[in-house]
Amino acid sequence: MRTLIGGLAITSAFVLAGCDSAVGIPNDEPVAIAATSTTPPAAVPSTPGTTLPPATSSAAPSVGPVAELPAAVQRWAADLKTSTVAQLQAKCWTIAPRNVADMYADEQPILAALAQPGTATQDTITWKSRTTTVAVDRAALATGYACPRVASGGTDIEYNDADARHTVRRYLARFVGAPLDAADKEGTYPLVCKATPATWDPTGTGKTTAAPLANNPGKLTGATKFADQEISSEGLRGDYIAVNVPVTNSSGTTQTRTFTLTDGPQGYCIGDVSP
């Protein structure tokens, strides 16, 4: 499933390594840490051929059609028209910065899709036009500001290697006391795979178990820093991926840790850390 974001092909059959800046993975670096702020509701300026419905509450039906745009998505759509890429990356810190730049590059097709009726499932709300798919996690509506994922050309919403690396970056940033946003906590934004259902099987043995990290959440207690510019990733079997990061503990010892992740309807989760 790590193949397409916003219509851009991403290769994952090889290791992506190096620093995440000018000489490494472009635009994959984290945004600057900033205090949490609340973006006030704003009306999206009208554009020719695109009229968005008025903002409503963030609530949506459990399943079925969604006639009006939830307020949390309306706030993001307003910013899409007025903000720079860097500003959108800062506001959409749950998404890998390079993917924010790729997915939000062309605002008109996105706004046109959002002007269509949406469809709600248990996990997501999706809006589609002939050329663009826009989807937001239902859980994000409760935060008051929902950054959607975008795909073009009739493709489905999928997650890529940059998402996996960013998941690990956020997880480690929490551990060392410098989360990308003050609101980035496990209770609100879970990054660890749940213990149930017990479907963990990265080596394909056919014997599934609970994700090991779910039963040992404090495994990295004592970590003081990590080498963000040295994060690398490598595709494994099926929907699993390995992310390698040098991590330093309180005694000053640095050791490369391998995080194993799997992806699902709401993105990557971390199931194990070794050694």
Beta strands, then each sheet from edge to edge (+ up, - down):
strand 1: 4-5
strand 2: 8-9
strand 3: 64-66
strand 4: 118-120
strand 5: 124-128
strand 6: 132-137
strand 7: 149-152
strand 8: 223-226
strand 9: 232-235
strand 10: 240-249
strand 11: 254-264
strand 12: 267-274
sheet 1: 1+ 2-
sheet 2: 3+ 4- 5+ 6- 7+
sheet 3: 8+ 10- 9+
sheet 4: 8+ 10- 11+ 12-
end
